[in-house]
Amino acid sequence: MNDAPRDERLIAVLHPDSQPQPGDAVRQELAARNRRLPDFKRISGYVLWETDFPRTASLKIKRAELAERIRERLNRQTAVVDL
């Protein structure tokens, strides 16, 4: 097993209902939640996702499929990291 740190970061995927761009309230909320988390669980940024999330029959988000779609469409510079 390799315990070496990887160059991976956690990001939040935001699917806004009506606002095209999240405001300062969203950034402040993410920053406040990060303060309560250990370093390795903190969100380093977010991306906006315009299409519906892939879901199972029971309406749970298919996280692996969503992650793959994000990798296909976005690059690391797309994530907003000013939390």
Buried (B, 14 or more C-beta within 10 A) or exposed (E): EEEEEEEEEEBBBBEEEEEEEBEEEBBEEBEEBBEEEEEEEBBBBBBBBEEEBBEEEEEEBEEEEBEEBBEEEBEEEEBBEEB
